[in-house]
Amino acid sequence: MNFWKEHATLRGVLIALFFVIGMVLTIAGWKMTGKLEGLGIMLVGIVFLLTALFVYNAAYKN
């Protein structure tokens, strides 16, 4: 499981991918004001953004 932690290019691509997907889902859900589906889409987007943070921080974990 250390393969993606040691390769900066792969890590950068994963972070960018999770960030872009998370932002798109969060903004798409935000535009659905008053609908429960919008809240669900926003929460999935937040999970993708938190995953991007996890991937970024994993390289610096002891």
N, C-alpha and C positions, 0 to 999 in steps of 0.2 A: 504494500500500500504506500510505500515511500516513493514510488516512481514519480508521481505527479508532484510531490513535495520538492523533489530535487531538480526538476526541469522547469526553468523559469518561463520558457515559451509556452509550454502546455498550461502551466498555472495561469499565465497572463490571458491566454485564450479562454480558459474556463471562467476566470473572473469576469472578463468582458462579456462573455455569453450570458452568464447568470445575471449580471447587472442589467444588460439591455433587456432581457426577457422580463426581469423583475420590474423595471421601470415601465415597460410597455403594458404589462398586466395591471400595475398599480394605477396608471393613468387611465387605462380603459375602464377599469372598475370605478374610478372616481367620476367618470363621465356618466355613469349609470346611476345618477342621484335618485334615491328613493326606492331602489330595487334591491332585494336581498341578494340577487345574483352578483350585483356590483360589489357588495361587501365580500362575497366569497372570492371573486376575482382579485380584489385588492389584497386579501389575506394570502392568497397563493403568490401574488407578486412580492409581498413582504417576505415570504419564505424564501423565494429566489434571491432577494437582496441579502438576507441573512446568510444564505448559503455562500454567496460571493464573499462575504466577510469571513466566514469560516475557512474558505479555501485560502484567502489572503493570509489569515493569521496562522494557519497550520504550518507554514514554512518557518515561523519564528518560535514555535513551541519546542521545548527541550526534548 
